[in-house]
Amino acid sequence: MIPKLTDEQLEEARQAAAAARRQRAELKEKVRRGDLTFATALDQAVDDPILSHIKVVDLLMSIHRIGEKKAADAMRRHGIAPNRRCRGLGHRQLASLKDEFH
């Protein structure tokens, strides 16, 4: 059963969700601009409870010149499911992604 939340609690939850979305978008934008390497962004995403919700394919597509097709090919090569989020990556998957997209 879903708990009943007060209007204040609902507003707090909305604000927290919006802040989390902004934080994830900022990380992807930093990779897109070249301010962060993919490997650094991936490390941050794995270690941070909010950033760990970023889909791996979305983080890959934030790299310059990587679109849906190249990201999907990379995911297949590294044995990563298309819907996998950063927090769900294994040690070998992390290492192989960092090696390819340092």
C-alpha positions in Angstrom: 0.0 0.0 0.0 1.3 3.5 -0.9 1.7 5.7 2.1 -0.3 9.0 2.2 2.1 11.9 2.1 1.3 15.4 3.1 1.5 18.2 0.6 4.8 19.3 2.2 6.3 15.8 1.9 5.2 15.6 -1.7 6.8 18.9 -2.5 10.1 17.9 -0.8 10.1 14.7 -2.8 9.5 16.6 -6.1 12.3 19.0 -5.3 14.7 16.2 -4.4 13.9 14.3 -7.6 14.4 17.5 -9.7 17.8 18.1 -8.0 18.9 14.5 -8.7 17.9 14.9 -12.4 19.9 18.1 -12.6 22.9 16.6 -11.0 22.9 13.6 -13.4 22.4 16.0 -16.4 25.3 18.2 -15.2 27.6 15.1 -15.1 26.7 14.2 -18.7 27.1 17.8 -19.8 30.6 17.9 -18.3 31.5 14.8 -20.3 29.9 16.3 -23.4 31.9 19.5 -23.1 35.2 17.6 -22.4 35.5 19.0 -18.8 35.5 15.4 -17.5 36.8 12.2 -19.1 34.4 9.3 -19.5 36.5 7.2 -17.0 36.4 9.9 -14.4 32.6 10.4 -14.9 32.1 6.7 -14.7 34.0 6.5 -11.4 31.9 9.4 -10.0 28.7 7.8 -11.1 29.5 4.4 -9.6 30.5 6.0 -6.2 27.6 8.5 -5.9 24.2 7.2 -4.8 22.4 9.8 -7.0 24.7 9.6 -10.1 24.7 5.8 -10.0 21.2 5.9 -11.5 22.6 7.2 -14.9 22.1 4.6 -17.6 25.5 3.5 -19.0 24.3 4.0 -22.6 23.3 7.6 -21.8 26.7 8.3 -20.3 28.4 6.8 -23.4 26.3 8.9 -25.7 27.5 12.0 -23.9 30.9 11.4 -25.3 31.7 13.5 -28.4 31.0 11.6 -31.7 29.2 8.6 -30.0 25.6 8.2 -30.9 23.0 5.5 -30.3 24.5 3.0 -32.7 28.1 3.3 -31.4 26.9 3.3 -27.8 24.8 0.2 -28.5 27.7 -1.6 -30.2 30.0 -0.7 -27.2 27.4 -2.1 -24.8 27.2 -5.3 -26.7 31.0 -5.7 -27.0 31.4 -5.3 -23.2 28.5 -7.6 -22.4 26.3 -4.9 -20.8 22.5 -5.0 -21.0 21.0 -2.0 -22.8 19.1 -0.9 -19.6 22.0 -1.3 -17.2 22.7 1.6 -14.9 26.2 2.6 -13.7 25.7 1.1 -10.2 25.0 -2.3 -11.8 28.3 -2.7 -13.6 30.7 -5.4 -12.7 34.4 -4.9 -12.1 35.4 -6.3 -15.5 32.8 -4.2 -17.3 34.0 -1.1 -15.6 37.6 -1.9 -16.5 36.9 -2.7 -20.1 34.8 0.5 -20.6 37.6 2.6 -19.0 40.2 1.0 -21.2 38.2 1.7 -24.4 36.9 5.1 -23.5 39.6 6.6 -21.3 
